[in-house]
Amino acid sequence: MITVNCISCGESFLVSDETIGQQATCPACGKPVMVAAQEEEAEGPRAELSWEYVILSDFGRMGHVDEKRLNRIGRQGWELVSVFRESPDSHTCFYFKRRLQ
């Protein structure tokens, strides 16, 4: 069995190995999803990944987000995945993730 992640809704579901290279239908949203072979990592079969997330903002009690602060959380293993500002007058949100140990 292969775990497939729907890019439309984010749902994960299982399909048979015979489905590799074909499309499957997501049971949650009904959209087609291409089934690809799962890659193996150097140390063995791919393990299920778990992530934790943190959001920093330069607004209110979160305070100023500068290079020093970004470098500090980078050393803690956080990876910046997105920066969002709704309008030029609004605050900026910085979205980070890191793999759970």
Jmol script that loads the backbone (N, CA, C; Angstrom):
load data "model"
ATOM      1  N   MET A   1       0.843  -1.183   0.000  1.00  0.00           N
ATOM      2  CA  MET A   1       0.000   0.000   0.000  1.00  0.00           C
ATOM      3  C   MET A   1       0.887   1.245   0.000  1.00  0.00           C
ATOM      4  N   ILE A   2       0.386   2.301  -0.627  1.00  0.00           N
ATOM      5  CA  ILE A   2       1.101   3.570  -0.738  1.00  0.00           C
ATOM      6  C   ILE A   2       0.231   4.677  -0.158  1.00  0.00           C
ATOM      7  N   THR A   3       0.856   5.548   0.609  1.00  0.00           N
ATOM      8  CA  THR A   3       0.146   6.713   1.127  1.00  0.00           C
ATOM      9  C   THR A   3       0.213   7.826   0.096  1.00  0.00           C
ATOM     10  N   VAL A   4      -0.939   8.393  -0.220  1.00  0.00           N
ATOM     11  CA  VAL A   4      -1.035   9.483  -1.190  1.00  0.00           C
ATOM     12  C   VAL A   4      -1.582  10.709  -0.471  1.00  0.00           C
ATOM     13  N   ASN A   5      -1.015  11.863  -0.764  1.00  0.00           N
ATOM     14  CA  ASN A   5      -1.489  13.121  -0.192  1.00  0.00           C
ATOM     15  C   ASN A   5      -2.167  13.933  -1.286  1.00  0.00           C
ATOM     16  N   CYS A   6      -3.398  14.305  -1.067  1.00  0.00           N
ATOM     17  CA  CYS A   6      -4.153  15.101  -2.027  1.00  0.00           C
ATOM     18  C   CYS A   6      -3.645  16.545  -1.987  1.00  0.00           C
ATOM     19  N   ILE A   7      -3.251  17.075  -3.143  1.00  0.00           N
ATOM     20  CA  ILE A   7      -2.758  18.450  -3.180  1.00  0.00           C
ATOM     21  C   ILE A   7      -3.898  19.460  -3.145  1.00  0.00           C
ATOM     22  N   SER A   8      -5.109  19.015  -3.377  1.00  0.00           N
ATOM     23  CA  SER A   8      -6.256  19.921  -3.340  1.00  0.00           C
ATOM     24  C   SER A   8      -6.747  20.194  -1.929  1.00  0.00           C
ATOM     25  N   CYS A   9      -6.888  19.126  -1.112  1.00  0.00           N
ATOM     26  CA  CYS A   9      -7.461  19.308   0.224  1.00  0.00           C
ATOM     27  C   CYS A   9      -6.519  18.913   1.362  1.00  0.00           C
ATOM     28  N   GLY A  10      -5.387  18.260   1.048  1.00  0.00           N
ATOM     29  CA  GLY A  10      -4.435  17.875   2.076  1.00  0.00           C
ATOM     30  C   GLY A  10      -4.709  16.537   2.729  1.00  0.00           C
ATOM     31  N   GLU A  11      -5.785  15.862   2.353  1.00  0.00           N
ATOM     32  CA  GLU A  11      -6.143  14.563   2.931  1.00  0.00           C
ATOM     33  C   GLU A  11      -5.115  13.502   2.510  1.00  0.00           C
ATOM     34  N   SER A  12      -4.780  12.591   3.414  1.00  0.00           N
ATOM     35  CA  SER A  12      -3.915  11.448   3.115  1.00  0.00           C
ATOM     36  C   SER A  12      -4.781  10.201   3.047  1.00  0.00           C
ATOM     37  N   PHE A  13      -4.479   9.326   2.082  1.00  0.00           N
ATOM     38  CA  PHE A  13      -5.227   8.081   1.958  1.00  0.00           C
ATOM     39  C   PHE A  13      -4.333   7.012   1.343  1.00  0.00           C
ATOM     40  N   LEU A  14      -4.720   5.759   1.493  1.00  0.00           N
ATOM     41  CA  LEU A  14      -3.936   4.638   0.992  1.00  0.00           C
ATOM     42  C   LEU A  14      -4.489   4.131  -0.330  1.00  0.00           C
ATOM     43  N   VAL A  15      -3.563   3.717  -1.217  1.00  0.00           N
ATOM     44  CA  VAL A  15      -3.937   3.070  -2.477  1.00  0.00           C
ATOM     45  C   VAL A  15      -3.034   1.846  -2.649  1.00  0.00           C
ATOM     46  N   SER A  16      -3.413   0.946  -3.516  1.00  0.00           N
ATOM     47  CA  SER A  16      -2.610  -0.256  -3.743  1.00  0.00           C
ATOM     48  C   SER A  16      -1.380   0.077  -4.585  1.00  0.00           C
ATOM     49  N   ASP A  17      -0.366  -0.781  -4.490  1.00  0.00           N
ATOM     50  CA  ASP A  17       0.868  -0.584  -5.249  1.00  0.00           C
ATOM     51  C   ASP A  17       0.622  -0.598  -6.758  1.00  0.00           C
ATOM     52  N   GLU A  18      -0.411  -1.285  -7.198  1.00  0.00           N
ATOM     53  CA  GLU A  18      -0.715  -1.377  -8.625  1.00  0.00           C
ATOM     54  C   GLU A  18      -1.170  -0.029  -9.214  1.00  0.00           C
ATOM     55  N   THR A  19      -1.452   0.936  -8.359  1.00  0.00           N
ATOM     56  CA  THR A  19      -1.955   2.237  -8.802  1.00  0.00           C
ATOM     57  C   THR A  19      -0.819   3.196  -9.184  1.00  0.00           C
ATOM     58  N   ILE A  20       0.444   2.812  -8.954  1.00  0.00           N
ATOM     59  CA  ILE A  20       1.582   3.682  -9.271  1.00  0.00           C
ATOM     60  C   ILE A  20       1.536   4.073 -10.745  1.00  0.00           C
ATOM     61  N   GLY A  21       1.695   5.368 -11.000  1.00  0.00           N
ATOM     62  CA  GLY A  21       1.676   5.891 -12.363  1.00  0.00           C
ATOM     63  C   GLY A  21       0.284   6.195 -12.884  1.00  0.00           C
ATOM     64  N   GLN A  22      -0.734   5.956 -12.084  1.00  0.00           N
ATOM     65  CA  GLN A  22      -2.111   6.217 -12.489  1.00  0.00           C
ATOM     66  C   GLN A  22      -2.718   7.275 -11.574  1.00  0.00           C
ATOM     67  N   GLN A  23      -3.925   7.670 -11.891  1.00  0.00           N
ATOM     68  CA  GLN A  23      -4.631   8.622 -11.039  1.00  0.00           C
ATOM     69  C   GLN A  23      -5.570   7.884 -10.097  1.00  0.00           C
ATOM     70  N   ALA A  24      -5.635   8.403  -8.877  1.00  0.00           N
ATOM     71  CA  ALA A  24      -6.594   7.913  -7.885  1.00  0.00           C
ATOM     72  C   ALA A  24      -7.526   9.077  -7.574  1.00  0.00           C
ATOM     73  N   THR A  25      -8.650   8.782  -6.984  1.00  0.00           N
ATOM     74  CA  THR A  25      -9.603   9.819  -6.602  1.00  0.00           C
ATOM     75  C   THR A  25      -9.564  10.007  -5.100  1.00  0.00           C
ATOM     76  N   CYS A  26      -9.381  11.254  -4.682  1.00  0.00           N
ATOM     77  CA  CYS A  26      -9.352  11.549  -3.248  1.00  0.00           C
ATOM     78  C   CYS A  26     -10.728  11.263  -2.650  1.00  0.00           C
ATOM     79  N   PRO A  27     -10.799  10.462  -1.592  1.00  0.00           N
ATOM     80  CA  PRO A  27     -12.087  10.148  -0.983  1.00  0.00           C
ATOM     81  C   PRO A  27     -12.711  11.344  -0.260  1.00  0.00           C
ATOM     82  N   ALA A  28     -11.905  12.343   0.093  1.00  0.00           N
ATOM     83  CA  ALA A  28     -12.425  13.495   0.830  1.00  0.00           C
ATOM     84  C   ALA A  28     -13.030  14.550  -0.092  1.00  0.00           C
ATOM     85  N   CYS A  29     -12.320  14.874  -1.192  1.00  0.00           N
ATOM     86  CA  CYS A  29     -12.798  15.973  -2.044  1.00  0.00           C
ATOM     87  C   CYS A  29     -13.188  15.543  -3.451  1.00  0.00           C
ATOM     88  N   GLY A  30     -12.853  14.294  -3.822  1.00  0.00           N
ATOM     89  CA  GLY A  30     -13.231  13.780  -5.132  1.00  0.00           C
ATOM     90  C   GLY A  30     -12.332  14.219  -6.277  1.00  0.00           C
ATOM     91  N   LYS A  31     -11.245  14.927  -5.984  1.00  0.00           N
ATOM     92  CA  LYS A  31     -10.321  15.397  -7.032  1.00  0.00           C
ATOM     93  C   LYS A  31      -9.355  14.272  -7.410  1.00  0.00           C
ATOM     94  N   PRO A  32      -8.890  14.267  -8.680  1.00  0.00           N
ATOM     95  CA  PRO A  32      -7.906  13.259  -9.086  1.00  0.00           C
ATOM     96  C   PRO A  32      -6.532  13.591  -8.525  1.00  0.00           C
ATOM     97  N   VAL A  33      -5.795  12.538  -8.147  1.00  0.00           N
ATOM     98  CA  VAL A  33      -4.448  12.673  -7.604  1.00  0.00           C
ATOM     99  C   VAL A  33      -3.551  11.665  -8.310  1.00  0.00           C
ATOM    100  N   MET A  34      -2.407  12.135  -8.853  1.00  0.00           N
ATOM    101  CA  MET A  34      -1.462  11.234  -9.503  1.00  0.00           C
ATOM    102  C   MET A  34      -0.707  10.450  -8.430  1.00  0.00           C
ATOM    103  N   VAL A  35      -0.617   9.136  -8.612  1.00  0.00           N
ATOM    104  CA  VAL A  35       0.059   8.275  -7.641  1.00  0.00           C
ATOM    105  C   VAL A  35       1.480   8.033  -8.132  1.00  0.00           C
ATOM    106  N   ALA A  36       2.455   8.477  -7.340  1.00  0.00           N
ATOM    107  CA  ALA A  36       3.868   8.295  -7.668  1.00  0.00           C
ATOM    108  C   ALA A  36       4.473   7.268  -6.726  1.00  0.00           C
ATOM    109  N   ALA A  37       5.552   6.630  -7.185  1.00  0.00           N
ATOM    110  CA  ALA A  37       6.263   5.684  -6.326  1.00  0.00           C
ATOM    111  C   ALA A  37       6.885   6.444  -5.173  1.00  0.00           C
ATOM    112  N   GLN A  38       6.854   5.861  -3.984  1.00  0.00           N
ATOM    113  CA  GLN A  38       7.473   6.496  -2.829  1.00  0.00           C
ATOM    114  C   GLN A  38       8.961   6.239  -2.876  1.00  0.00           C
ATOM    115  N   GLU A  39       9.736   7.295  -2.632  1.00  0.00           N
ATOM    116  CA  GLU A  39      11.189   7.179  -2.634  1.00  0.00           C
ATOM    117  C   GLU A  39      11.660   6.592  -1.318  1.00  0.00           C
ATOM    118  N   GLU A  40      12.828   5.950  -1.362  1.00  0.00           N
ATOM    119  CA  GLU A  40      13.436   5.430  -0.148  1.00  0.00           C
ATOM    120  C   GLU A  40      14.574   6.337   0.252  1.00  0.00           C
ATOM    121  N   GLU A  41      14.710   6.579   1.551  1.00  0.00           N
ATOM    122  CA  GLU A  41      15.811   7.365   2.067  1.00  0.00           C
ATOM    123  C   GLU A  41      17.016   6.463   2.259  1.00  0.00           C
ATOM    124  N   ALA A  42      18.193   7.057   2.440  1.00  0.00           N
ATOM    125  CA  ALA A  42      19.432   6.307   2.552  1.00  0.00           C
ATOM    126  C   ALA A  42      19.391   5.282   3.685  1.00  0.00           C
ATOM    127  N   GLU A  43      18.759   5.622   4.806  1.00  0.00           N
ATOM    128  CA  GLU A  43      18.766   4.718   5.947  1.00  0.00           C
ATOM    129  C   GLU A  43      17.638   3.683   5.900  1.00  0.00           C
ATOM    130  N   GLY A  44      16.788   3.699   4.913  1.00  0.00           N
ATOM    131  CA  GLY A  44      15.735   2.699   4.831  1.00  0.00           C
ATOM    132  C   GLY A  44      14.461   3.295   4.273  1.00  0.00           C
ATOM    133  N   PRO A  45      13.343   2.586   4.409  1.00  0.00           N
ATOM    134  CA  PRO A  45      12.085   3.079   3.877  1.00  0.00           C
ATOM    135  C   PRO A  45      11.701   4.432   4.469  1.00  0.00           C
ATOM    136  N   ARG A  46      11.019   5.183   3.680  1.00  0.00           N
ATOM    137  CA  ARG A  46      10.599   6.522   4.103  1.00  0.00           C
ATOM    138  C   ARG A  46       9.688   6.431   5.316  1.00  0.00           C
ATOM    139  N   ALA A  47      10.036   7.167   6.347  1.00  0.00           N
ATOM    140  CA  ALA A  47       9.232   7.186   7.573  1.00  0.00           C
ATOM    141  C   ALA A  47       8.175   8.272   7.454  1.00  0.00           C
ATOM    142  N   GLU A  48       7.111   8.110   8.160  1.00  0.00           N
ATOM    143  CA  GLU A  48       6.067   9.131   8.206  1.00  0.00           C
ATOM    144  C   GLU A  48       6.651  10.385   8.840  1.00  0.00           C
ATOM    145  N   LEU A  49       6.496  11.526   8.171  1.00  0.00           N
ATOM    146  CA  LEU A  49       7.039  12.777   8.674  1.00  0.00           C
ATOM    147  C   LEU A  49       6.028  13.489   9.557  1.00  0.00           C
ATOM    148  N   SER A  50       6.529  14.049  10.637  1.00  0.00           N
ATOM    149  CA  SER A  50       5.696  14.866  11.514  1.00  0.00           C
ATOM    150  C   SER A  50       6.387  16.208  11.677  1.00  0.00           C
ATOM    151  N   TRP A  51       5.610  17.275  11.598  1.00  0.00           N
ATOM    152  CA  TRP A  51       6.147  18.622  11.654  1.00  0.00           C
ATOM    153  C   TRP A  51       5.496  19.401  12.786  1.00  0.00           C
ATOM    154  N   GLU A  52       6.230  20.385  13.291  1.00  0.00           N
ATOM    155  CA  GLU A  52       5.641  21.359  14.184  1.00  0.00           C
ATOM    156  C   GLU A  52       5.852  22.723  13.537  1.00  0.00           C
ATOM    157  N   TYR A  53       4.989  23.664  13.870  1.00  0.00           N
ATOM    158  CA  TYR A  53       4.983  24.963  13.216  1.00  0.00           C
ATOM    159  C   TYR A  53       5.001  26.088  14.239  1.00  0.00           C
ATOM    160  N   VAL A  54       5.527  27.227  13.812  1.00  0.00           N
ATOM    161  CA  VAL A  54       5.494  28.429  14.624  1.00  0.00           C
ATOM    162  C   VAL A  54       5.293  29.619  13.684  1.00  0.00           C
ATOM    163  N   ILE A  55       4.556  30.604  14.169  1.00  0.00           N
ATOM    164  CA  ILE A  55       4.313  31.828  13.396  1.00  0.00           C
ATOM    165  C   ILE A  55       4.843  32.998  14.206  1.00  0.00           C
ATOM    166  N   LEU A  56       5.704  33.803  13.593  1.00  0.00           N
ATOM    167  CA  LEU A  56       6.184  35.031  14.205  1.00  0.00           C
ATOM    168  C   LEU A  56       5.534  36.202  13.487  1.00  0.00           C
ATOM    169  N   SER A  57       5.267  37.254  14.217  1.00  0.00           N
ATOM    170  CA  SER A  57       4.664  38.453  13.646  1.00  0.00           C
ATOM    171  C   SER A  57       5.411  39.665  14.167  1.00  0.00           C
ATOM    172  N   ASP A  58       5.490  40.702  13.352  1.00  0.00           N
ATOM    173  CA  ASP A  58       6.143  41.931  13.800  1.00  0.00           C
ATOM    174  C   ASP A  58       5.121  42.913  14.375  1.00  0.00           C
ATOM    175  N   PHE A  59       4.012  42.380  14.883  1.00  0.00           N
ATOM    176  CA  PHE A  59       2.928  43.193  15.425  1.00  0.00           C
ATOM    177  C   PHE A  59       2.702  42.861  16.894  1.00  0.00           C
ATOM    178  N   GLY A  60       2.389  43.856  17.683  1.00  0.00           N
ATOM    179  CA  GLY A  60       1.991  43.642  19.073  1.00  0.00           C
ATOM    180  C   GLY A  60       3.087  43.052  19.931  1.00  0.00           C
ATOM    181  N   ARG A  61       2.714  42.096  20.786  1.00  0.00           N
ATOM    182  CA  ARG A  61       3.654  41.537  21.753  1.00  0.00           C
ATOM    183  C   ARG A  61       4.741  40.687  21.114  1.00  0.00           C
ATOM    184  N   MET A  62       4.541  40.255  19.864  1.00  0.00           N
ATOM    185  CA  MET A  62       5.556  39.448  19.186  1.00  0.00           C
ATOM    186  C   MET A  62       6.798  40.287  18.903  1.00  0.00           C
ATOM    187  N   GLY A  63       6.616  41.593  18.654  1.00  0.00           N
ATOM    188  CA  GLY A  63       7.742  42.504  18.490  1.00  0.00           C
ATOM    189  C   GLY A  63       8.408  42.431  17.134  1.00  0.00           C
ATOM    190  N   HIS A  64       9.519  43.103  17.061  1.00  0.00           N
ATOM    191  CA  HIS A  64      10.275  43.236  15.819  1.00  0.00           C
ATOM    192  C   HIS A  64      10.941  41.919  15.424  1.00  0.00           C
ATOM    193  N   VAL A  65      10.797  41.531  14.165  1.00  0.00           N
ATOM    194  CA  VAL A  65      11.467  40.342  13.649  1.00  0.00           C
ATOM    195  C   VAL A  65      12.643  40.830  12.810  1.00  0.00           C
ATOM    196  N   ASP A  66      13.866  40.598  13.314  1.00  0.00           N
ATOM    197  CA  ASP A  66      15.057  41.060  12.612  1.00  0.00           C
ATOM    198  C   ASP A  66      15.985  39.884  12.316  1.00  0.00           C
ATOM    199  N   GLU A  67      17.114  40.174  11.679  1.00  0.00           N
ATOM    200  CA  GLU A  67      18.061  39.137  11.280  1.00  0.00           C
ATOM    201  C   GLU A  67      18.560  38.328  12.480  1.00  0.00           C
ATOM    202  N   LYS A  68      18.821  38.987  13.596  1.00  0.00           N
ATOM    203  CA  LYS A  68      19.308  38.298  14.794  1.00  0.00           C
ATOM    204  C   LYS A  68      18.284  37.271  15.287  1.00  0.00           C
ATOM    205  N   ARG A  69      17.026  37.677  15.348  1.00  0.00           N
ATOM    206  CA  ARG A  69      15.965  36.772  15.805  1.00  0.00           C
ATOM    207  C   ARG A  69      15.773  35.618  14.822  1.00  0.00           C
ATOM    208  N   LEU A  70      15.807  35.905  13.514  1.00  0.00           N
ATOM    209  CA  LEU A  70      15.650  34.856  12.508  1.00  0.00           C
ATOM    210  C   LEU A  70      16.804  33.857  12.573  1.00  0.00           C
ATOM    211  N   ASN A  71      18.033  34.348  12.767  1.00  0.00           N
ATOM    212  CA  ASN A  71      19.182  33.447  12.887  1.00  0.00           C
ATOM    213  C   ASN A  71      19.071  32.565  14.129  1.00  0.00           C
ATOM    214  N   ARG A  72      18.566  33.107  15.225  1.00  0.00           N
ATOM    215  CA  ARG A  72      18.419  32.343  16.459  1.00  0.00           C
ATOM    216  C   ARG A  72      17.449  31.173  16.266  1.00  0.00           C
ATOM    217  N   ILE A  73      16.305  31.428  15.669  1.00  0.00           N
ATOM    218  CA  ILE A  73      15.362  30.308  15.490  1.00  0.00           C
ATOM    219  C   ILE A  73      15.831  29.358  14.398  1.00  0.00           C
ATOM    220  N   GLY A  74      16.618  29.867  13.440  1.00  0.00           N
ATOM    221  CA  GLY A  74      17.210  28.979  12.437  1.00  0.00           C
ATOM    222  C   GLY A  74      18.158  27.978  13.069  1.00  0.00           C
ATOM    223  N   ARG A  75      18.939  28.411  14.049  1.00  0.00           N
ATOM    224  CA  ARG A  75      19.850  27.508  14.763  1.00  0.00           C
ATOM    225  C   ARG A  75      19.078  26.476  15.579  1.00  0.00           C
ATOM    226  N   GLN A  76      17.832  26.754  15.906  1.00  0.00           N
ATOM    227  CA  GLN A  76      16.991  25.803  16.641  1.00  0.00           C
ATOM    228  C   GLN A  76      16.340  24.788  15.706  1.00  0.00           C
ATOM    229  N   GLY A  77      16.647  24.879  14.415  1.00  0.00           N
ATOM    230  CA  GLY A  77      16.124  23.910  13.456  1.00  0.00           C
ATOM    231  C   GLY A  77      14.882  24.349  12.698  1.00  0.00           C
ATOM    232  N   TRP A  78      14.422  25.587  12.914  1.00  0.00           N
ATOM    233  CA  TRP A  78      13.226  26.074  12.223  1.00  0.00           C
ATOM    234  C   TRP A  78      13.582  26.502  10.806  1.00  0.00           C
ATOM    235  N   GLU A  79      12.724  26.160   9.850  1.00  0.00           N
ATOM    236  CA  GLU A  79      12.893  26.527   8.453  1.00  0.00           C
ATOM    237  C   GLU A  79      11.770  27.488   8.067  1.00  0.00           C
ATOM    238  N   LEU A  80      12.136  28.634   7.495  1.00  0.00           N
ATOM    239  CA  LEU A  80      11.148  29.603   7.033  1.00  0.00           C
ATOM    240  C   LEU A  80      10.482  29.058   5.783  1.00  0.00           C
ATOM    241  N   VAL A  81       9.146  28.942   5.810  1.00  0.00           N
ATOM    242  CA  VAL A  81       8.437  28.394   4.656  1.00  0.00           C
ATOM    243  C   VAL A  81       7.564  29.424   3.954  1.00  0.00           C
ATOM    244  N   SER A  82       7.226  30.527   4.647  1.00  0.00           N
ATOM    245  CA  SER A  82       6.379  31.526   4.007  1.00  0.00           C
ATOM    246  C   SER A  82       6.422  32.831   4.789  1.00  0.00           C
ATOM    247  N   VAL A  83       6.256  33.925   4.053  1.00  0.00           N
ATOM    248  CA  VAL A  83       6.110  35.253   4.647  1.00  0.00           C
ATOM    249  C   VAL A  83       4.849  35.844   4.040  1.00  0.00           C
ATOM    250  N   PHE A  84       3.990  36.409   4.888  1.00  0.00           N
ATOM    251  CA  PHE A  84       2.715  36.931   4.399  1.00  0.00           C
ATOM    252  C   PHE A  84       2.444  38.310   4.979  1.00  0.00           C
ATOM    253  N   ARG A  85       2.071  39.228   4.099  1.00  0.00           N
ATOM    254  CA  ARG A  85       1.621  40.560   4.507  1.00  0.00           C
ATOM    255  C   ARG A  85       0.379  40.870   3.683  1.00  0.00           C
ATOM    256  N   GLU A  86      -0.732  41.063   4.356  1.00  0.00           N
ATOM    257  CA  GLU A  86      -2.013  41.268   3.683  1.00  0.00           C
ATOM    258  C   GLU A  86      -2.047  42.564   2.881  1.00  0.00           C
ATOM    259  N   SER A  87      -1.472  43.626   3.443  1.00  0.00           N
ATOM    260  CA  SER A  87      -1.432  44.916   2.746  1.00  0.00           C
ATOM    261  C   SER A  87      -0.181  45.656   3.202  1.00  0.00           C
ATOM    262  N   PRO A  88       0.220  46.711   2.488  1.00  0.00           N
ATOM    263  CA  PRO A  88       1.423  47.454   2.887  1.00  0.00           C
ATOM    264  C   PRO A  88       1.339  48.038   4.297  1.00  0.00           C
ATOM    265  N   ASP A  89       0.136  48.290   4.796  1.00  0.00           N
ATOM    266  CA  ASP A  89      -0.029  48.882   6.121  1.00  0.00           C
ATOM    267  C   ASP A  89      -0.206  47.853   7.234  1.00  0.00           C
ATOM    268  N   SER A  90      -0.279  46.570   6.904  1.00  0.00           N
ATOM    269  CA  SER A  90      -0.524  45.552   7.926  1.00  0.00           C
ATOM    270  C   SER A  90       0.788  44.945   8.408  1.00  0.00           C
ATOM    271  N   HIS A  91       0.680  44.103   9.433  1.00  0.00           N
ATOM    272  CA  HIS A  91       1.865  43.438   9.969  1.00  0.00           C
ATOM    273  C   HIS A  91       2.284  42.276   9.061  1.00  0.00           C
ATOM    274  N   THR A  92       3.483  41.799   9.269  1.00  0.00           N
ATOM    275  CA  THR A  92       4.031  40.690   8.498  1.00  0.00           C
ATOM    276  C   THR A  92       4.070  39.451   9.375  1.00  0.00           C
ATOM    277  N   CYS A  93       3.638  38.314   8.822  1.00  0.00           N
ATOM    278  CA  CYS A  93       3.704  37.033   9.522  1.00  0.00           C
ATOM    279  C   CYS A  93       4.769  36.164   8.858  1.00  0.00           C
ATOM    280  N   PHE A  94       5.593  35.521   9.682  1.00  0.00           N
ATOM    281  CA  PHE A  94       6.640  34.631   9.219  1.00  0.00           C
ATOM    282  C   PHE A  94       6.276  33.221   9.679  1.00  0.00           C
ATOM    283  N   TYR A  95       6.128  32.295   8.743  1.00  0.00           N
ATOM    284  CA  TYR A  95       5.704  30.927   9.049  1.00  0.00           C
ATOM    285  C   TYR A  95       6.909  29.990   8.962  1.00  0.00           C
ATOM    286  N   PHE A  96       7.140  29.229  10.046  1.00  0.00           N
ATOM    287  CA  PHE A  96       8.269  28.305  10.138  1.00  0.00           C
ATOM    288  C   PHE A  96       7.783  26.896  10.433  1.00  0.00           C
ATOM    289  N   LYS A  97       8.594  25.916  10.028  1.00  0.00           N
ATOM    290  CA  LYS A  97       8.323  24.523  10.399  1.00  0.00           C
ATOM    291  C   LYS A  97       9.637  23.853  10.723  1.00  0.00           C
ATOM    292  N   ARG A  98       9.556  22.766  11.514  1.00  0.00           N
ATOM    293  CA  ARG A  98      10.702  21.901  11.740  1.00  0.00           C
ATOM    294  C   ARG A  98      10.180  20.502  12.005  1.00  0.00           C
ATOM    295  N   ARG A  99      11.009  19.546  11.680  1.00  0.00           N
ATOM    296  CA  ARG A  99      10.643  18.137  11.838  1.00  0.00           C
ATOM    297  C   ARG A  99      10.629  17.783  13.320  1.00  0.00           C
ATOM    298  N   LEU A 100       9.602  17.067  13.745  1.00  0.00           N
ATOM    299  CA  LEU A 100       9.539  16.580  15.125  1.00  0.00           C
ATOM    300  C   LEU A 100      10.547  15.465  15.310  1.00  0.00           C
ATOM    301  N   GLN A 101      11.187  15.450  16.441  1.00  0.00           N
ATOM    302  CA  GLN A 101      12.190  14.415  16.735  1.00  0.00           C
ATOM    303  C   GLN A 101      11.530  13.194  17.339  1.00  0.00           C
TER     304      GLN A 101
END
end "model"
wireframe off; spacefill off
backbone 0.3
color backbone group
